[in-house]
Amino acid sequence: SFNNNNSSSYRNIIIGTSCHSLESATKSYQLSPRGPDYLFVGTCYLTQSHPEKQSLDQLEGPTLPGRVREELYQIYNNKDGTSINAETISRSTSTLSPPPIIFAIGGIDEQNCH
């Protein structure tokens, strides 16, 4: 069974999560005791894996992964603890790990991958 008191028991496990907004990415980044190793960020384009999203206005869009990366690095590098979403920061910036790898997901193919 998982034991929260023994952080070494899961130190070598790669952990990731999916995010669909700046807010969810920021919250995931600040998970204790360490943030995720990667974030899947999207949905960038229409895709069969999200059939409930039928039009472009229902998508998070292809700019979200870059905006997430920018926001997480702003939080990580900001020494005075302020950022665009300062009220969502739940722990000191001095305890944050560098931002995770960000993967853009959702409907990406050879036609729209640029």
N, CA, C and O atoms as a Tinker XYZ file with bonds, in Angstrom:
   456  protein
     1  N      0.830000   -1.187000    0.000000    73     2
     2  CA     0.000000    0.000000    0.000000    64     1     3
     3  C      0.870000    1.245000    0.000000    63     2     4     5
     4  O      2.029000    1.216000    0.415000    81     3
     5  N      0.287000    2.336000   -0.474000    73     3     6
     6  CA     0.991000    3.603000   -0.564000    64     5     7
     7  C      1.113000    4.240000    0.818000    63     6     8     9
     8  O      0.139000    4.305000    1.568000    81     7
     9  N      2.302000    4.702000    1.142000    73     7    10
    10  CA     2.552000    5.311000    2.443000    64     9    11
    11  C      3.030000    6.740000    2.218000    63    10    12    13
    12  O      4.154000    6.953000    1.765000    81    11
    13  N      2.194000    7.708000    2.528000    73    11    14
    14  CA     2.544000    9.119000    2.328000    64    13    15
    15  C      3.747000    9.554000    3.150000    63    14    16    17
    16  O      4.404000   10.535000    2.801000    81    15
    17  N      4.050000    8.853000    4.226000    73    15    18
    18  CA     5.161000    9.257000    5.086000    64    17    19
    19  C      6.515000    8.819000    4.542000    63    18    20    21
    20  O      7.551000    9.228000    5.066000    81    19
    21  N      6.521000    8.009000    3.519000    73    19    22
    22  CA     7.772000    7.507000    2.969000    64    21    23
    23  C      7.922000    8.007000    1.540000    63    22    24    25
    24  O      7.613000    7.287000    0.591000    81    23
    25  N      8.398000    9.242000    1.385000    73    23    26
    26  CA     8.498000    9.842000    0.058000    64    25    27
    27  C      9.464000    9.087000   -0.845000    63    26    28    29
    28  O      9.324000    9.164000   -2.066000    81    27
    29  N     10.431000    8.364000   -0.305000    73    27    30
    30  CA    11.365000    7.620000   -1.145000    64    29    31
    31  C     10.678000    6.473000   -1.863000    63    30    32    33
    32  O     11.202000    5.989000   -2.867000    81    31
    33  N      9.529000    6.020000   -1.388000    73    31    34
    34  CA     8.840000    4.897000   -2.019000    64    33    35
    35  C      8.291000    5.247000   -3.391000    63    34    36    37
    36  O      8.022000    4.346000   -4.186000    81    35
    37  N      8.115000    6.532000   -3.695000    73    35    38
    38  CA     7.602000    6.908000   -5.004000    64    37    39
    39  C      8.501000    7.930000   -5.704000    63    38    40    41
    40  O      8.078000    8.562000   -6.672000    81    39
    41  N      9.705000    8.093000   -5.235000    73    39    42
    42  CA    10.632000    9.068000   -5.810000    64    41    43
    43  C     10.980000    8.752000   -7.263000    63    42    44    45
    44  O     11.218000    9.674000   -8.043000    81    43
    45  N     11.018000    7.478000   -7.646000    73    43    46
    46  CA    11.405000    7.092000   -8.997000    64    45    47
    47  C     10.220000    6.878000   -9.929000    63    46    48    49
    48  O     10.398000    6.381000  -11.041000    81    47
    49  N      9.032000    7.238000   -9.507000    73    47    50
    50  CA     7.840000    7.105000  -10.333000    64    49    51
    51  C      7.641000    8.395000  -11.117000    63    50    52    53
    52  O      7.767000    9.488000  -10.564000    81    51
    53  N      7.328000    8.269000  -12.406000    73    51    54
    54  CA     7.028000    9.425000  -13.237000    64    53    55
    55  C      5.536000    9.693000  -13.119000    63    54    56    57
    56  O      4.713000    8.804000  -13.337000    81    55
    57  N      5.200000   10.920000  -12.776000    73    55    58
    58  CA     3.810000   11.306000  -12.550000    64    57    59
    59  C      3.437000   12.421000  -13.517000    63    58    60    61
    60  O      4.192000   13.375000  -13.699000    81    59
    61  N      2.271000   12.294000  -14.132000    73    59    62
    62  CA     1.775000   13.330000  -15.023000    64    61    63
    63  C      0.292000   13.503000  -14.867000    63    62    64    65
    64  O     -0.384000   12.692000  -14.234000    81    63
    65  N     -0.211000   14.573000  -15.451000    73    63    66
    66  CA    -1.643000   14.843000  -15.391000    64    65    67
    67  C     -2.065000   15.616000  -16.632000    63    66    68    69
    68  O     -1.235000   16.198000  -17.330000    81    67
    69  N     -3.352000   15.613000  -16.891000    73    67    70
    70  CA    -3.921000   16.384000  -17.995000    64    69    71
    71  C     -4.514000   17.672000  -17.460000    63    70    72    73
    72  O     -5.108000   17.697000  -16.382000    81    71
    73  N     -4.346000   18.745000  -18.225000    73    71    74
    74  CA    -4.859000   20.047000  -17.828000    64    73    75
    75  C     -5.585000   20.680000  -19.010000    63    74    76    77
    76  O     -5.186000   20.522000  -20.165000    81    75
    77  N     -6.659000   21.399000  -18.694000    73    75    78
    78  CA    -7.452000   22.046000  -19.735000    64    77    79
    79  C     -7.622000   23.541000  -19.503000    63    78    80    81
    80  O     -8.471000   24.179000  -20.125000    81    79
    81  N     -6.801000   24.103000  -18.596000    73    79    82
    82  CA    -6.862000   25.543000  -18.329000    64    81    83
    83  C     -5.593000   25.977000  -17.611000    63    82    84    85
    84  O     -4.849000   25.143000  -17.095000    81    83
    85  N     -5.348000   27.290000  -17.579000    73    83    86
    86  CA    -4.220000   27.819000  -16.798000    64    85    87
    87  C     -4.395000   27.481000  -15.326000    63    86    88    89
    88  O     -3.431000   27.125000  -14.648000    81    87
    89  N     -5.619000   27.592000  -14.833000    73    87    90
    90  CA    -5.879000   27.321000  -13.423000    64    89    91
    91  C     -5.574000   25.871000  -13.053000    63    90    92    93
    92  O     -4.933000   25.617000  -12.033000    81    91
    93  N     -6.023000   24.923000  -13.865000    73    91    94
    94  CA    -5.757000   23.515000  -13.525000    64    93    95
    95  C     -4.274000   23.184000  -13.646000    63    94    96    97
    96  O     -3.764000   22.370000  -12.875000    81    95
    97  N     -3.573000   23.797000  -14.595000    73    95    98
    98  CA    -2.135000   23.572000  -14.722000    64    97    99
    99  C     -1.389000   24.133000  -13.517000    63    98   100   101
   100  O     -0.468000   23.498000  -13.001000    81    99
   101  N     -1.784000   25.319000  -13.069000    73    99   102
   102  CA    -1.149000   25.937000  -11.904000    64   101   103
   103  C     -1.367000   25.092000  -10.662000    63   102   104   105
   104  O     -0.439000   24.880000   -9.881000    81   103
   105  N     -2.584000   24.609000  -10.474000    73   103   106
   106  CA    -2.873000   23.760000   -9.315000    64   105   107
   107  C     -2.078000   22.453000   -9.382000    63   106   108   109
   108  O     -1.541000   22.004000   -8.369000    81   107
   109  N     -2.000000   21.848000  -10.556000    73   107   110
   110  CA    -1.232000   20.603000  -10.703000    64   109   111
   111  C      0.239000   20.826000  -10.398000    63   110   112   113
   112  O      0.877000   19.997000   -9.749000    81   111
   113  N      0.778000   21.947000  -10.867000    73   111   114
   114  CA     2.186000   22.283000  -10.647000    64   113   115
   115  C      2.507000   22.389000   -9.165000    63   114   116   117
   116  O      3.632000   22.106000   -8.753000    81   115
   117  N      1.547000   22.787000   -8.373000    73   115   118
   118  CA     1.774000   23.016000   -6.953000    64   117   119
   119  C      1.396000   21.838000   -6.069000    63   118   120   121
   120  O      1.321000   21.984000   -4.849000    81   119
   121  N      1.157000   20.675000   -6.660000    73   119   122
   122  CA     0.806000   19.505000   -5.858000    64   121   123
   123  C      1.940000   19.136000   -4.919000    63   122   124   125
   124  O      3.113000   19.246000   -5.275000    81   123
   125  N      1.591000   18.705000   -3.734000    73   123   126
   126  CA     2.587000   18.301000   -2.735000    64   125   127
   127  C      2.794000   16.804000   -2.795000    63   126   128   129
   128  O      1.873000   16.079000   -3.171000    81   127
   129  N      3.958000   16.318000   -2.442000    73   127   130
   130  CA     5.170000   17.046000   -2.055000    64   129   131
   131  C      6.008000   17.476000   -3.250000    63   130   132   133
   132  O      6.959000   18.241000   -3.087000    81   131
   133  N      5.683000   17.011000   -4.423000    73   131   134
   134  CA     6.370000   17.466000   -5.627000    64   133   135
   135  C      5.326000   17.580000   -6.719000    63   134   136   137
   136  O      4.323000   16.869000   -6.688000    81   135
   137  N      5.536000   18.435000   -7.657000    73   135   138
   138  CA     4.587000   18.569000   -8.761000    64   137   139
   139  C      4.742000   17.431000   -9.743000    63   138   140   141
   140  O      5.582000   16.553000   -9.548000    81   139
   141  N      3.948000   17.432000  -10.794000    73   139   142
   142  CA     4.048000   16.376000  -11.801000    64   141   143
   143  C      5.325000   16.516000  -12.625000    63   142   144   145
   144  O      5.917000   17.592000  -12.710000    81   143
   145  N      5.728000   15.411000  -13.222000    73   143   146
   146  CA     6.896000   15.411000  -14.108000    64   145   147
   147  C      6.535000   15.924000  -15.497000    63   146   148   149
   148  O      7.389000   16.440000  -16.218000    81   147
   149  N      5.253000   15.776000  -15.871000    73   147   150
   150  CA     4.787000   16.274000  -17.162000    64   149   151
   151  C      3.323000   16.668000  -17.059000    63   150   152   153
   152  O      2.593000   16.202000  -16.185000    81   151
   153  N      2.913000   17.539000  -17.974000    73   151   154
   154  CA     1.517000   17.932000  -18.112000    64   153   155
   155  C      1.093000   17.703000  -19.558000    63   154   156   157
   156  O      1.791000   18.116000  -20.485000    81   155
   157  N     -0.034000   17.054000  -19.751000    73   155   158
   158  CA    -0.687000   17.011000  -21.053000    64   157   159
   159  C     -1.641000   18.196000  -21.071000    63   158   160   161
   160  O     -2.518000   18.296000  -20.213000    81   159
   161  N     -1.481000   19.093000  -22.035000    73   159   162
   162  CA    -2.283000   20.317000  -22.080000    64   161   163
   163  C     -3.042000   20.385000  -23.405000    63   162   164   165
   164  O     -2.442000   20.311000  -24.477000    81   163
   165  N     -4.335000   20.522000  -23.324000    73   163   166
   166  CA    -5.173000   20.606000  -24.522000    64   165   167
   167  C     -6.625000   20.575000  -24.100000    63   166   168   169
   168  O     -6.917000   20.618000  -22.905000    81   167
   169  N     -7.463000   20.508000  -24.965000    73   167   170
   170  CA    -7.487000   19.953000  -26.305000    64   169   171
   171  C     -7.168000   21.066000  -27.312000    63   170   172   173
   172  O     -7.804000   22.120000  -27.304000    81   171
   173  N     -6.179000   20.820000  -28.177000    73   171   174
   174  CA    -5.727000   21.855000  -29.098000    64   173   175
   175  C     -6.609000   21.970000  -30.343000    63   174   176   177
   176  O     -6.918000   23.076000  -30.787000    81   175
   177  N     -7.015000   20.822000  -30.907000    73   175   178
   178  CA    -7.815000   20.798000  -32.131000    64   177   179
   179  C     -8.935000   19.775000  -31.972000    63   178   180   181
   180  O     -8.925000   18.969000  -31.042000    81   179
   181  N     -9.885000   19.815000  -32.876000    73   179   182
   182  CA   -10.964000   18.832000  -32.848000    64   181   183
   183  C    -10.383000   17.427000  -32.964000    63   182   184   185
   184  O     -9.461000   17.192000  -33.745000    81   183
   185  N    -10.923000   16.502000  -32.187000    73   183   186
   186  CA   -10.409000   15.142000  -32.162000    64   185   187
   187  C    -11.516000   14.167000  -31.784000    63   186   188   189
   188  O    -12.454000   14.527000  -31.073000    81   187
   189  N    -11.403000   12.942000  -32.258000    73   187   190
   190  CA   -12.382000   11.914000  -31.930000    64   189   191
   191  C    -12.286000   11.476000  -30.474000    63   190   192   193
   192  O    -13.231000   10.889000  -29.946000    81   191
   193  N    -11.159000   11.751000  -29.815000    73   191   194
   194  CA   -11.029000   11.359000  -28.411000    64   193   195
   195  C    -11.829000   12.268000  -27.479000    63   194   196   197
   196  O    -12.007000   11.946000  -26.304000    81   195
   197  N    -12.314000   13.402000  -27.994000    73   195   198
   198  CA   -13.207000   14.300000  -27.243000    64   197   199
   199  C    -14.424000   14.610000  -28.110000    63   198   200   201
   200  O    -14.575000   15.731000  -28.595000    81   199
   201  N    -15.291000   13.620000  -28.303000    73   199   202
   202  CA   -16.440000   13.830000  -29.197000    64   201   203
   203  C    -17.419000   14.882000  -28.697000    63   202   204   205
   204  O    -18.225000   15.390000  -29.476000    81   203
   205  N    -17.364000   15.220000  -27.411000    73   203   206
   206  CA   -18.255000   16.247000  -26.877000    64   205   207
   207  C    -17.877000   17.646000  -27.355000    63   206   208   209
   208  O    -18.679000   18.575000  -27.255000    81   207
   209  N    -16.666000   17.797000  -27.870000    73   207   210
   210  CA   -16.211000   19.091000  -28.385000    64   209   211
   211  C    -16.393000   19.074000  -29.902000    63   210   212   213
   212  O    -15.591000   18.496000  -30.635000    81   211
   213  N    -17.456000   19.713000  -30.346000    73   211   214
   214  CA   -17.849000   19.658000  -31.749000    64   213   215
   215  C    -17.468000   20.899000  -32.557000    63   214   216   217
   216  O    -17.519000   20.875000  -33.786000    81   215
   217  N    -17.088000   21.978000  -31.879000    73   215   218
   218  CA   -16.742000   23.211000  -32.589000    64   217   219
   219  C    -15.486000   23.832000  -31.972000    63   218   220   221
   220  O    -15.116000   23.534000  -30.837000    81   219
   221  N    -14.849000   24.697000  -32.750000    73   219   222
   222  CA   -13.597000   25.312000  -32.304000    64   221   223
   223  C    -13.752000   26.122000  -31.024000    63   222   224   225
   224  O    -12.812000   26.206000  -30.233000    81   223
   225  N    -14.911000   26.715000  -30.806000    73   223   226
   226  CA   -15.102000   27.518000  -29.590000    64   225   227
   227  C    -15.198000   26.669000  -28.329000    63   226   228   229
   228  O    -15.178000   27.213000  -27.225000    81   227
   229  N    -15.301000   25.353000  -28.464000    73   227   230
   230  CA   -15.323000   24.453000  -27.312000    64   229   231
   231  C    -13.932000   23.950000  -26.947000    63   230   232   233
   232  O    -13.761000   23.273000  -25.932000    81   231
   233  N    -12.948000   24.274000  -27.762000    73   231   234
   234  CA   -11.576000   23.813000  -27.543000    64   233   235
   235  C    -10.793000   24.789000  -26.684000    63   234   236   237
   236  O    -11.105000   25.979000  -26.629000    81   235
   237  N     -9.760000   24.266000  -26.005000    73   235   238
   238  CA    -8.831000   25.129000  -25.280000    64   237   239
   239  C     -7.908000   25.822000  -26.277000    63   238   240   241
   240  O     -7.455000   26.939000  -26.026000    81   239
   241  N     -7.631000   25.182000  -27.384000    73   239   242
   242  CA    -6.877000   25.788000  -28.475000    64   241   243
   243  C     -5.387000   25.547000  -28.427000    63   242   244   245
   244  O     -4.847000   25.182000  -27.382000    81   243
   245  N     -4.716000   25.748000  -29.552000    73   243   246
   246  CA    -3.285000   25.457000  -29.670000    64   245   247
   247  C     -2.372000   26.425000  -28.932000    63   246   248   249
   248  O     -1.180000   26.150000  -28.798000    81   247
   249  N     -2.889000   27.545000  -28.451000    73   247   250
   250  CA    -2.036000   28.485000  -27.712000    64   249   251
   251  C     -1.940000   28.147000  -26.231000    63   250   252   253
   252  O     -1.051000   28.654000  -25.547000    81   251
   253  N     -2.836000   27.297000  -25.715000    73   251   254
   254  CA    -2.837000   27.019000  -24.281000    64   253   255
   255  C     -1.526000   26.408000  -23.779000    63   254   256   257
   256  O     -1.036000   26.855000  -22.742000    81   255
   257  N     -0.927000   25.416000  -24.443000    73   255   258
   258  CA     0.329000   24.860000  -23.907000    64   257   259
   259  C      1.418000   25.911000  -23.705000    63   258   260   261
   260  O      2.116000   25.879000  -22.691000    81   259
   261  N      1.575000   26.827000  -24.633000    73   259   262
   262  CA     2.568000   27.889000  -24.484000    64   261   263
   263  C      2.233000   28.848000  -23.357000    63   262   264   265
   264  O      3.122000   29.298000  -22.633000    81   263
   265  N      0.957000   29.162000  -23.206000    73   263   266
   266  CA     0.534000   30.043000  -22.116000    64   265   267
   267  C      0.758000   29.372000  -20.765000    63   266   268   269
   268  O      1.150000   30.027000  -19.799000    81   267
   269  N      0.508000   28.057000  -20.699000    73   267   270
   270  CA     0.757000   27.310000  -19.459000    64   269   271
   271  C      2.243000   27.350000  -19.125000    63   270   272   273
   272  O      2.613000   27.643000  -17.988000    81   271
   273  N      3.095000   27.058000  -20.101000    73   271   274
   274  CA     4.546000   27.076000  -19.873000    64   273   275
   275  C      4.990000   28.443000  -19.362000    63   274   276   277
   276  O      5.747000   28.536000  -18.396000    81   275
   277  N      4.523000   29.485000  -20.007000    73   275   278
   278  CA     4.882000   30.845000  -19.618000    64   277   279
   279  C      4.444000   31.145000  -18.176000    63   278   280   281
   280  O      5.214000   31.702000  -17.394000    81   279
   281  N      3.230000   30.781000  -17.837000    73   279   282
   282  CA     2.709000   31.040000  -16.492000    64   281   283
   283  C      3.497000   30.271000  -15.434000    63   282   284   285
   284  O      3.846000   30.834000  -14.396000    81   283
   285  N      3.781000   28.991000  -15.683000    73   283   286
   286  CA     4.500000   28.196000  -14.688000    64   285   287
   287  C      5.919000   28.704000  -14.484000    63   286   288   289
   288  O      6.410000   28.722000  -13.355000    81   287
   289  N      6.586000   29.119000  -15.559000    73   287   290
   290  CA     7.929000   29.688000  -15.397000    64   289   291
   291  C      7.876000   31.041000  -14.707000    63   290   292   293
   292  O      8.796000   31.386000  -13.966000    81   291
   293  N      6.832000   31.808000  -14.931000    73   291   294
   294  CA     6.701000   33.088000  -14.226000    64   293   295
   295  C      6.569000   32.822000  -12.727000    63   294   296   297
   296  O      7.210000   33.497000  -11.921000    81   295
   297  N      5.755000   31.858000  -12.353000    73   295   298
   298  CA     5.601000   31.511000  -10.934000    64   297   299
   299  C      6.927000   31.025000  -10.365000    63   298   300   301
   300  O      7.331000   31.457000   -9.285000    81   299
   301  N      7.606000   30.135000  -11.076000    73   299   302
   302  CA     8.857000   29.556000  -10.599000    64   301   303
   303  C      9.960000   30.595000  -10.448000    63   302   304   305
   304  O     10.715000   30.562000   -9.476000    81   303
   305  N     10.056000   31.514000  -11.397000    73   303   306
   306  CA    11.154000   32.492000  -11.400000    64   305   307
   307  C     10.878000   33.747000  -10.603000    63   306   308   309
   308  O     11.804000   34.511000  -10.329000    81   307
   309  N      9.654000   33.982000  -10.228000    73   307   310
   310  CA     9.294000   35.206000   -9.533000    64   309   311
   311  C      9.686000   35.105000   -8.065000    63   310   312   313
   312  O      9.077000   34.356000   -7.301000    81   311
   313  N     10.683000   35.845000   -7.683000    73   311   314
   314  CA    11.255000   35.732000   -6.345000    64   313   315
   315  C     10.393000   36.353000   -5.249000    63   314   316   317
   316  O     10.511000   35.965000   -4.087000    81   315
   317  N      9.524000   37.313000   -5.593000    73   315   318
   318  CA     8.724000   37.942000   -4.541000    64   317   319
   319  C      7.387000   37.238000   -4.321000    63   318   320   321
   320  O      6.566000   37.698000   -3.527000    81   319
   321  N      7.163000   36.110000   -5.028000    73   319   322
   322  CA     5.960000   35.321000   -4.795000    64   321   323
   323  C      4.722000   35.817000   -5.495000    63   322   324   325
   324  O      3.631000   35.306000   -5.245000    81   323
   325  N      4.858000   36.810000   -6.375000    73   323   326
   326  CA     3.686000   37.290000   -7.092000    64   325   327
   327  C      3.702000   36.783000   -8.521000    63   326   328   329
   328  O      4.763000   36.509000   -9.082000    81   327
   329  N      2.536000   36.661000   -9.097000    73   327   330
   330  CA     2.399000   36.273000  -10.496000    64   329   331
   331  C      1.020000   36.672000  -10.954000    63   330   332   333
   332  O      0.246000   37.257000  -10.195000    81   331
   333  N      0.713000   36.355000  -12.197000    73   331   334
   334  CA    -0.613000   36.642000  -12.728000    64   333   335
   335  C     -1.682000   36.011000  -11.850000    63   334   336   337
   336  O     -2.726000   36.616000  -11.608000    81   335
   337  N     -1.429000   34.807000  -11.375000    73   335   338
   338  CA    -2.383000   34.083000  -10.544000    64   337   339
   339  C     -1.848000   33.914000   -9.126000    63   338   340   341
   340  O     -1.896000   32.813000   -8.578000    81   339
   341  N     -1.350000   34.969000   -8.537000    73   339   342
   342  CA    -0.710000   34.881000   -7.227000    64   341   343
   343  C     -1.627000   34.285000   -6.173000    63   342   344   345
   344  O     -1.157000   33.575000   -5.284000    81   343
   345  N     -2.922000   34.557000   -6.249000    73   343   346
   346  CA    -3.828000   34.050000   -5.232000    64   345   347
   347  C     -3.947000   32.526000   -5.260000    63   346   348   349
   348  O     -4.410000   31.931000   -4.287000    81   347
   349  N     -3.537000   31.885000   -6.360000    73   347   350
   350  CA    -3.621000   30.429000   -6.443000    64   349   351
   351  C     -2.362000   29.735000   -5.939000    63   350   352   353
   352  O     -2.326000   28.509000   -5.834000    81   351
   353  N     -1.337000   30.510000   -5.629000    73   351   354
   354  CA    -0.098000   29.896000   -5.159000    64   353   355
   355  C     -0.275000   29.452000   -3.720000    63   354   356   357
   356  O     -0.527000   30.263000   -2.828000    81   355
   357  N     -0.137000   28.139000   -3.507000    73   355   358
   358  CA    -0.428000   27.591000   -2.183000    64   357   359
   359  C      0.818000   27.286000   -1.373000    63   358   360   361
   360  O      0.719000   26.960000   -0.190000    81   359
   361  N      1.979000   27.385000   -1.984000    73   359   362
   362  CA     3.208000   27.180000   -1.220000    64   361   363
   363  C      4.283000   28.113000   -1.743000    63   362   364   365
   364  O      4.166000   28.647000   -2.846000    81   363
   365  N      5.301000   28.304000   -0.975000    73   363   366
   366  CA     6.360000   29.248000   -1.293000    64   365   367
   367  C      7.047000   28.880000   -2.593000    63   366   368   369
   368  O      7.248000   27.700000   -2.880000    81   367
   369  N      7.417000   29.901000   -3.395000    73   367   370
   370  CA     8.127000   29.641000   -4.636000    64   369   371
   371  C      9.482000   28.998000   -4.378000    63   370   372   373
   372  O     10.046000   28.376000   -5.279000    81   371
   373  N     10.010000   29.132000   -3.186000    73   371   374
   374  CA    11.309000   28.525000   -2.891000    64   373   375
   375  C     11.217000   27.010000   -2.796000    63   374   376   377
   376  O     12.246000   26.338000   -2.872000    81   375
   377  N     10.019000   26.445000   -2.630000    73   375   378
   378  CA     9.864000   24.998000   -2.542000    64   377   379
   379  C      9.402000   24.380000   -3.851000    63   378   380   381
   380  O      9.275000   23.159000   -3.939000    81   379
   381  N      9.152000   25.178000   -4.853000    73   379   382
   382  CA     8.687000   24.650000   -6.125000    64   381   383
   383  C      9.822000   24.032000   -6.916000    63   382   384   385
   384  O     10.931000   24.565000   -6.952000    81   383
   385  N      9.540000   22.911000   -7.548000    73   383   386
   386  CA    10.467000   22.317000   -8.502000    64   385   387
   387  C     10.357000   23.103000   -9.799000    63   386   388   389
   388  O      9.376000   23.819000   -9.999000    81   387
   389  N     11.342000   22.986000  -10.684000    73   387   390
   390  CA    11.196000   23.625000  -11.995000    64   389   391
   391  C      9.921000   23.110000  -12.673000    63   390   392   393
   392  O      9.490000   21.987000  -12.411000    81   391
   393  N      9.323000   23.922000  -13.534000    73   391   394
   394  CA     8.097000   23.482000  -14.205000    64   393   395
   395  C      8.299000   22.167000  -14.965000    63   394   396   397
   396  O      9.393000   21.873000  -15.447000    81   395
   397  N      7.229000   21.389000  -15.060000    73   395   398
   398  CA     7.315000   20.095000  -15.737000    64   397   399
   399  C      7.380000   20.246000  -17.255000    63   398   400   401
   400  O      7.171000   21.332000  -17.797000    81   399
   401  N      7.672000   19.145000  -17.921000    73   399   402
   402  CA     7.591000   19.077000  -19.376000    64   401   403
   403  C      6.127000   19.236000  -19.762000    63   402   404   405
   404  O      5.247000   18.677000  -19.108000    81   403
   405  N      5.866000   19.988000  -20.813000    73   403   406
   406  CA     4.494000   20.223000  -21.258000    64   405   407
   407  C      4.314000   19.628000  -22.653000    63   406   408   409
   408  O      5.068000   19.927000  -23.578000    81   407
   409  N      3.299000   18.783000  -22.776000    73   407   410
   410  CA     2.944000   18.168000  -24.051000    64   409   411
   411  C      1.614000   18.737000  -24.519000    63   410   412   413
   412  O      0.628000   18.697000  -23.783000    81   411
   413  N      1.578000   19.267000  -25.737000    73   411   414
   414  CA     0.320000   19.705000  -26.335000    64   413   415
   415  C     -0.389000   18.463000  -26.855000    63   414   416   417
   416  O      0.223000   17.625000  -27.517000    81   415
   417  N     -1.692000   18.343000  -26.554000    73   415   418
   418  CA    -2.444000   17.161000  -26.980000    64   417   419
   419  C     -3.787000   17.562000  -27.582000    63   418   420   421
   420  O     -4.268000   18.679000  -27.395000    81   419
   421  N     -4.366000   16.629000  -28.297000    73   419   422
   422  CA    -5.719000   16.780000  -28.783000    64   421   423
   423  C     -5.816000   17.199000  -30.233000    63   422   424   425
   424  O     -5.768000   18.389000  -30.543000    81   423
   425  N     -5.952000   16.231000  -31.125000    73   423   426
   426  CA    -6.192000   16.513000  -32.529000    64   425   427
   427  C     -4.993000   16.999000  -33.311000    63   426   428   429
   428  O     -5.155000   17.519000  -34.415000    81   427
   429  N     -3.807000   16.849000  -32.781000    73   427   430
   430  CA    -2.600000   17.311000  -33.477000    64   429   431
   431  C     -2.225000   16.268000  -34.534000    63   430   432   433
   432  O     -2.134000   15.075000  -34.246000    81   431
   433  N     -2.013000   16.744000  -35.754000    73   431   434
   434  CA    -1.645000   15.850000  -36.844000    64   433   435
   435  C     -0.645000   16.549000  -37.766000    63   434   436   437
   436  O     -0.201000   17.660000  -37.478000    81   435
   437  N     -0.297000   15.893000  -38.872000    73   435   438
   438  CA     0.720000   16.447000  -39.767000    64   437   439
   439  C      0.261000   17.741000  -40.444000    63   438   440   441
   440  O      1.096000   18.496000  -40.941000    81   439
   441  N     -1.038000   18.011000  -40.475000    73   439   442
   442  CA    -1.555000   19.229000  -41.109000    64   441   443
   443  C     -1.473000   20.453000  -40.200000    63   442   444   445
   444  O     -1.272000   21.567000  -40.684000    81   443
   445  N     -1.626000   20.260000  -38.892000    73   443   446
   446  CA    -1.671000   21.421000  -37.993000    64   445   447
   447  C     -0.490000   21.496000  -37.027000    63   446   448   449
   448  O     -0.444000   22.384000  -36.176000    81   447
   449  N      0.443000   20.591000  -37.150000    73   447   450
   450  CA     1.613000   20.577000  -36.271000    64   449   451
   451  C      2.665000   21.528000  -36.835000    63   450   452   453
   452  O      3.354000   21.209000  -37.804000    81   451
   453  N      2.775000   22.702000  -36.212000    73   451   454
   454  CA     3.773000   23.682000  -36.672000    64   453   455
   455  C      4.318000   24.464000  -35.510000    63   454   456
   456  O      5.167000   25.335000  -35.695000    81   455
